[in-house]
Amino acid sequence: MITLNDWLHDEVRKIGKDYSSHDEVAMYDESHAKFRDVPKENNELLDTLSVKPGESLIDFGCGTGVFAIEAARRGLKVIAIDISPAMLSYAKSKATDLSVDSINFVESGFLNYQHLSGPVDYVTTSFAFHHLPDYWKAIALKNIYNMLKDGGRLYIQDVVIEEENSIENINSFIESQEQLGGEFLRADAIEHFKDEFSTYDWVLEGMLERAGFTVDSKESISNLVARYYCEKIT
Ligand SMILES: C[S@@+](CC[C@H](N)C(=O)[O-])C[C@H]1O[C@@H](n2cnc3c(N)ncnc32)[C@H](O)[C@@H]1O
């Protein structure tokens, strides 16, 4: 009998940016600081979710671990998941340096992670969901739905494309990234749209609804970046 496992998308195969490279990982925080205020983002998110000590949170695509560490410092029980061993090792050593030892780091991904320890209060993912092609985004959202408690919250921040003037907007974005970070951020932005799987806002919103989520609010940071605050209501 054929099962999903026979044709499951290989989420570990490199598509686009190579986060298995230790050099790439070492420059990640510094390069992102050129166009994001990550500590502010993380604190605003935790404040907006009104997290309380003892609650549980899964962060998919945790990268260098800065959000997971901040969440753990606020007393959350955090599972930080990433497919990249290089990212995880960097994140773990950062957590150790900061004496944060409560995070459960897991080498896995949106599609392969098996959550066995009871439903959680929050699932978050920032700039990672676009690594999955659309069909697989929908499967991942259904998995996430099953990981959450009733009333649990899902937060997605990502590059999400507004349809109107999308080509002009992407061209301007690539130019502005070049102004902020030279050839490195220009190439990074081009690779994003050429090889990775950012989708239209209406596609992602349709998937969220079909997976069973209610979108409580959407914050458009620009015509290419959005934050979705969603809720599992059964
Ligand atoms: C652009 S970084 C985002 C890191 C961090 N969340 C942030 O906001 O800066 C994308 C991360 O997602 C990870 N990733 C890629 N595909 C993934 C998947 N299928 N499941 C989980 N993580 C994935 C990459 O290894 C990388 O660490």
The ligand as a Tripos MOL2 file, in Angstrom:
@<TRIPOS>MOLECULE
LIG
   27    29     1     0     0
SMALL
NO_CHARGES

@<TRIPOS>ATOM
      1 C1         15.5160   32.5400    7.0740 C.3       1 LIG1
      2 S1         15.8520   31.4440    8.4120 S.3       1 LIG1
      3 C2         14.7510   32.0690    9.6830 C.3       1 LIG1
      4 C3         15.3580   31.9760   11.0500 C.3       1 LIG1
      5 C4         14.5800   32.6710   12.1560 C.3       1 LIG1
      6 N1         13.3040   32.0200   12.3990 N.3       1 LIG1
      7 C5         14.3590   34.1300   11.8660 C.2       1 LIG1
      8 O1         13.2320   34.6300   11.9680 O.co2     1 LIG1
      9 O2         15.3410   34.8120   11.5810 O.co2     1 LIG1
     10 C6         14.9930   29.9970    7.8760 C.3       1 LIG1
     11 C7         15.2640   28.8060    8.7830 C.3       1 LIG1
     12 O3         14.3180   27.7690    8.4610 O.3       1 LIG1
     13 C8         14.9930   26.5340    8.4210 C.3       1 LIG1
     14 N2         14.1950   25.6020    7.5850 N.ar      1 LIG1
     15 C9         14.1920   25.4890    6.2370 C.ar      1 LIG1
     16 N3         13.3050   24.5630    5.8520 N.ar      1 LIG1
     17 C10        12.7310   24.0770    6.9860 C.ar      1 LIG1
     18 C11        11.7470   23.0930    7.2570 C.ar      1 LIG1
     19 N4         11.1710   22.3980    6.2730 N.pl3     1 LIG1
     20 N5         11.3890   22.8680    8.5340 N.ar      1 LIG1
     21 C12        11.9620   23.5710    9.5540 C.ar      1 LIG1
     22 N6         12.9210   24.5000    9.3640 N.ar      1 LIG1
     23 C13        13.2970   24.7620    8.0970 C.ar      1 LIG1
     24 C14        16.3860   26.8760    7.8900 C.3       1 LIG1
     25 O4         17.3380   25.8660    8.1990 O.3       1 LIG1
     26 C15        16.6540   28.1910    8.5930 C.3       1 LIG1
     27 O5         17.2620   28.0090    9.8420 O.3       1 LIG1
@<TRIPOS>BOND
     1     1     2 1
     2     2     3 1
     3     2    10 1
     4     3     4 1
     5     4     5 1
     6     5     6 1
     7     5     7 1
     8     7     8 2
     9     7     9 1
    10    10    11 1
    11    11    12 1
    12    11    26 1
    13    12    13 1
    14    13    14 1
    15    13    24 1
    16    14    15 ar
    17    14    23 ar
    18    15    16 ar
    19    16    17 ar
    20    17    18 ar
    21    17    23 ar
    22    18    19 1
    23    18    20 ar
    24    20    21 ar
    25    21    22 ar
    26    22    23 ar
    27    24    25 1
    28    24    26 1
    29    26    27 1
@<TRIPOS>SUBSTRUCTURE
     1 LIG1         1 GROUP 0 **** ****
